[in-house]
Amino acid sequence: MPKLMSQINQLQQLGLTSNEGVVYQPSRGFFKVVYQALILPNLPAPLRYFNYISLIGQPRIPLCYNANSIVTSAIDTATVLVSNSLHSLEHLKIYSVRRQCLLDPSRYQFDKTDLIEWQIPKIHLQRTDVETSCDLIIQTPSDISNSSALQWGISDYWSVLCQCEGEILYKGQKYEINGLGRFKHARALHLPFLSLCFYTYQIINLNETTQVTLSQIRNQWNIILCSRLDIQELGKEPLTFTEDINFHIHRVYPKVETPYGREMYLPREFSWQCKKNGKVIFELYAESRGDYKFGLAAGYTGSFRYQLSLNDQCLQGEGGYCEYIDCRPLRWQEKNQNEKNLDKLLLLQPCLYKK
């Protein structure tokens, strides 16, 4: 129980707990795990979405641990995921940090394929590959703040609304990019084991200047550690909600097995609802496009169609972005209707049940 309470306390510290600016550095010293990501939702067909996600090192957390990708050791492993809605085979690249990567404070080079360079407020992402290539420039605010830091200084996480332009090439077809995205950067100690077992993160661009992000984290006992809704307009502080947020999965795809042997169910239809002072201010209903790609740590990324209501305004779209990892024991993933109703009585938010 003390370990569980410690984990809950850590997750409850997610918030504006530090004013330190973003720190870019290779994995060194105490910080052995470094993560960075660009996400572009709501792209036109056929892309629908685009992500460029790198993870250097693998934390001792079920959400992040992918035994199939470890080269020599967890610390010596780097992965780069570059994907969109189109079918692909080479979206995940695995590297040995010691043998294949050049990491310094202004440049990460992953073999001859992936490159991340930064000279704030600009960041350059590049992939040279037969299947999917890209050359993108990210324009970030010059004053990125530490948007969430875990207590004791064991982890830092920066997330910012950004403008992105450049080009993506898929099997020789070029797509011009110029729009709103989300850039994230994090660093962490090589943490002791934490039972963080369920994670979902979704992004929708409401228009050319406004973005919605939704997230939830649970532990292996299906206890919600964090639920969050952010609504942000370019150049302004986000509106953040962490209370009265409900996430439901209504239908799932048949059970899948990940490349390293874990079984999980991926959401086919799901919804979110957020209330403030007893009034519903946000509702989302989403249907997956079935384009899930494995490679986000121990889970998947994909896109979805959606209908949403925000302050009585109704919108719909085709390219919402979804990250989804479920490493909980299958008994939590295979709930029937009676068990779901019992959860309501116990004031536990139902997350996933098999229909």
N, C-alpha and C positions, 0 to 999 in steps of 0.2 A: 504493500500500500504506500509506503513512503516514496518508492520509486515512481509510482503512478502519479502521486500528488506533485512530485517534482516535475514530471513531464507536463502535467496540466499547467503548472505555474509558468513553465517556460513558454508554452504556447500562448498563455494569456498575456505575456509581455509583448506580443506582436502589436506594434503601434508606433507612435511617434516618440520613441524613447531615446533617440540620439540625434544631435544636430550636425554630426560629422559629415563632411562631404564624401562623395564617392571615392573609393580607394581602389585603384587598379594595380594589381601586382600578380606576379606568377605564384604558383603554389610553393611556399617556402616558409621557414620558421614554424610558428605554431599553426598557421593557416595552410592546411594541406589540401583542402577541397575548394575549388574555384569554379563558379558557374556563371555563364552569360547567355543571354537569349534575345533574339529579335523575333517578334511575332507580328504578322500582318494579317488581320482578319478582314472579312468582307471584300475580298478581291473578286473581280469579275470571273465568270466561267472562262476556261475550265479549271483555273487554279483554285478558286474559292478561298484559300488561305495559303500562307507561307510561313515557315519557321526556320530559324537557324539557331540551334541550341548546342552549346558545348559544355561538357562536364569533365573537369580534371580531378581525378581521384574519385573514390566511391565511399561515401559515409556508411557507417554501420547502422543503417536504417532500412527496414524492409522496403520502403517506397523507392529507395535509391539503389538497392543492391541488385545487380544483374550479373550473376556468377558466370554466365555464358560469355560476357565481354571482357572478363579479366584477363590481361595478357600475362604478366608475371606476378603482380600483386595489385591490391586495390589502389594503392597510392601511385603505382606506375601506369595506371590505366586512364586514358582519355577517350571520350566518345564525342562525336559531332553528328547531330541529327539535322538534316536539311530535307524538308518534305513539303508537299502540297497535296491537294485532293486527288491528283492524277496517280495512276498506278506506278509504282517504282520498286526496284529491287535493291538499289544501292543507296538508299536514303540514310543509312546508319554506317558511319565509318568508325573503326576502332584503332587506337594508336597506343604504342608504348611511349610514355612520356620521356623516358631516358634515351630511347633509341631513335625516335621519330619526331620529337617536338622541340621547337626552339621557343622558350618562354622568357620574355623580359617585360619590364613595366609598361612598354608602349606597343608591344607586338607579340601575338601568339601565332606561331607557324606550326601547323600540323602536317608533317611530311610535305609533299608537293601539292596537296589538295586543298586544304582549308587555311584561311588566313583571317585573323582579326587584328586590326590596328586601331589605335585611338589617339587622338589629339583633341581633347575635349574643347569645344562642344561637339566635335565630329567624330564618328566612328565608321570605319571602313570594314565591310565584310565581303569576303571573296571565296568562291569555291570554283575549282577547275576540275570538271569531271565529264565523262562521256555522256552520262544520263542527265544530270541536273547540274547546271552551273549558275553562278550569280555574281554580280558586281554591284554592291549597294552602299550608299552613303546614308548614315543616320545622323540627323541633326537633333541634338538633345538640348535642354535648357542648360545654361552654364552653372546653375546653382542646384544641382541634384542633391537632395538631402537623403539621409539614411532613413528610409521609410519604415523599417522594422528591424529591431535588433533584439536578439534573445538576451536574457539576463546573464550576468557574469562575463559578457563579452565573448561568448563562444561562437557567435555567428552574426554576420551583418548581411543585410539584404537591401538593395536599392532597386526601385522600380519607377519608371518614368514614361509618360506619354511623349512620343517623338514623331518627327516627320522623316519619312524615308523616300529616297528616290534612287533610280538606277534601272537595272535590267535583270531578268531571270531567263535562263535558257533551259528548255526541257526538250531533249531529243532533237536539237537543232532549231526549235521554234522559239522566237524571242518574244518576251512580254515586258513591256515598259511599266515601271512602277513609280508611282508618285502619290503618296497618301499617308494616312495616319497609322501609327503602329505603337507597339509597347516594347521598350528595351528594359531588360533586367540584368542585374549583376549581383552576385553573392559570393561570400567567402565564409569558410567555417573551419573550426578545428576538426581533427580526425576524431569525431565524437565517440563516446562509449555508446553501446546499443541503446536506441530509443525505439519504443514500440509504436511508431507512426506508420499506420498500415493502410489508410484510405486517404486519397487526395483527388480532388477535382478542381479544375481552374478553367474558367471560360471567359472569352472576350468577345464583345460585339462593338463595332463602330456604329453609333446611332446616325452620325452624319460626318461631314468632313472635319469637324472640330471637337466632337464629343464621343467619349468612349465609356463603356460599362465593363467592369470586371467582377466576377463572382468566384468565390473559392470556399472550400470546406476541407477540413482535416479531421480524421478520426483515428483512434488507436485500435489495438487488436480486440478490445472488448466492446467495440462499436460506440464508444463514448465520443461525442463531438468535442473537439478541443478548440476549434476555431471555425466560425462561419463569417463571411465578410462580403459586403457589396460596396463597390466604389463607383461613383459616377463623376467623371472628370472632363472638363472642357479645357482645350489647349490654352496654356498660359495662366490657368487658374488652379487653386487648390482643390483637391478632390472632395466630394461629399462622401463620407464614410459611414457605413452602418454595420454594426456587429451584433445587434439584438433583434429578436423576432424575425429571423431569417430561416426559412424552411426550404429544404431541398428534397425532392421526391423523384424516384425513378419508377416509371409506370410500366415499362416493358424493357426486356433485355434481349440481346442476341443469344443464340446457343453458346454454351460454355466454350471458351477458347483455352488453348494451352500455349503459354509463352515459350520462346525458344529455350529457356532454361528450366522448363517443366512445371511452372506454377499455373494453376487453373484459376480463371476469373471470368466473370460475366461483364460484358460491355453494354453501356446503356443505349437503348434504341429510341426511347421516348422519355423525356424527363422535364421537370418544371422547377421553378424557383418562385418564392413569394417573400416579400419583405413588408413588414408593417411598422408604422410609426404612430405612437399614441393610439393604437388600436385600429388605425386606418391603413388599408392596403395602399402602398405608394408605388410598388413595383411588382409586376408579375411577368413571368416568362414561361412559354411552352415551346419545347424544342423537339425536333425529330432528326436523329443522326442520318447523315448521308451514307453511312456504311463504309467510309473510306479510312478506317483506323489504320495507323502505321505504328508498329512496335519500335521502341528505341528511346522513348522518354524515360530514362532511368529504368525502372522495372515495369513500365506501362506504355500507354498509347497516346497518340494525338490524332485528331480528326476534325471534321467540320459538321455543321448542322443547319437545317432550316429552322426558322423561329418566328414566333409571334410574341410581341411583348406590349405591355401597357406600363407607361411611366407617367405618373401624375395625370391620369385620364387621357393621355395621348397614346394612340395605338400605332405600332410600327411592325413591319415584317421584313425578313431578309433571307438570303440563301447561304451566307458564308460566315456564320458564327464559328468561333474556334474553340476547341475543347481539348483539355488534357485530362487523362483519367488513369488512375492506378488504384487497384483494389487488391491488397495483399492480406486482407482479413481471412480468418478461417471460413471455409465455405458455408458453415452453418449460419453466418451472418449474411451471406449473399443469397441464400436459398429460402428466404422466409415465405411462408404462405400467408393468406389473408388473415387468419385467426391470430397468428403471431404478430402481424402488423398492427391489428387492432389492440392487442395487448400492450405493444410498445406505446401506443397513444395513451393508454391508461397510466402507464408508468412514466409519462412525460418524456419519453425518449423519442426523438424524431426518427421516423422510419427512413431508411436510406435506400435499401435495395431488397427486392423480393422476387422470387421466380414465379412467373405466370405460366 
